[in-house]
Each structure stands twice: as structure tokens, then as C-alpha cells.
Amino acid sequence: MSASRFASPGGLQREPTFALLLAAVALLAGPFAPSLAAQDEAPATIGDGERDRIRIGVSLGGTGFLGLVTEYQHGDWAAEFVLGTLSFRELSMAVAGKRYFASGKLRPAIGIGLWKLAAWTENGSGSALIARVPLAIDWSISGAHAVGVEVGLNRAISVKRLDPDDDTPASTRIVPFPGFYYRYGWNP
């Protein structure tokens, strides 16, 4: 690939990025992957359905310097919402659907979602809408407590800059942001 493709505003926007394609394949193929729930210490089902779990916690890095996380898990699938800030002068909101693989203490996960960042100053406001593919490793310390590391692969979809005269298009590069989290969970 030549450097000129990265410099052109529409160069990579017409092609699907490898990371987004990989996440889509993993999420769509997830139901067909063999489940390792039989290796788990606790039963994987309660009655006729899969076990549900709610987790709340904090995150450092990723979609914000500091964030509050809420996650709902249903079996190996999860939906998460992160509310955070980068420098306490803006608001960051991220949503993602995730698929956890394997069972036990260490569980890798992959997801796909959106991240919205909004900032306000005396001179105006700006915002960015970003597509993200979170790749994570979740470590269950005990039944209720978990820590994890996540790398979000991010790509800007649209940007409204703080300077109204700046009409520079959004970058087409994929930018990785690492993050760490702690979550406390329970079964409702």
C-alpha cells in the first residue's frame, strides 16, 4: 500500500478495514464455535436459559482516562456501556457488544461498538464518532471480582472540530488505545 492512499481523504474509507472485518467474522461465527462451558466449575445454565450476570466497575485508559463501566452478560455474550472523560473537560460515551471465549479464570473477548466524544469550550463545541473493536483479556480473581486489559482498535467515522473553520476530514487510520479495568459482578 502506498503512503498516498493514507493521505487521500477517501482512500481507505471505501475499503473495509481488516480489524472491523475480523470483529464481524468473530461475532457472526461465535454461535457456531464450540462452547467450553462444560469445563466451568459452576453450571452454565440456570433452568432453561443461560446464566445472566451484571458487572459494574471502573476503567483507566481506553475510551477515557477514567471511566465508569456497566456490563450485562448473557452466557458468552455481553453488552457494555462506558461513561468517561479524557481530561475532565469533555464527556466520553462508548457502547460495545462483546463475545467472550473459553471459560475459567482467563477469558479472551472481542467486540464491536461505537464511541462518542464531546468537548465544550468558551469558543464552541466539538465531537467525534468513532468505530471501535475492543480486544480484551478478562481475569476472574474471584467469583465476583475481575480485572482485565483491553486494546481498542479505533477509527474515526466523523469529526466536528472545535474550530468551526477547520474542515479537515477524519483520519482513516486505525488507532489502538490500551486500557485496564476492574469489575464487580453478580447474578440477578
BELHU-V428202 format. One line per field, one symbol per residue. phi: phi as a letter, one per 20 degrees, with the letter a starting at -180 (. if undefined). Layout:
phi: ???
//
This chain:
phi: .effffffgdgefedfffffffffffffegfeffedffeffefeccmedefebdccacccnmeagcbddccddcmedbccccdbbecmcbcccccbdccedmbofdcfbcbbaccdcccccfeqcbbbdceccfdccddefbgddbcbccceedbfdbcdffefeedffffefedecfbcbccdcbef
//
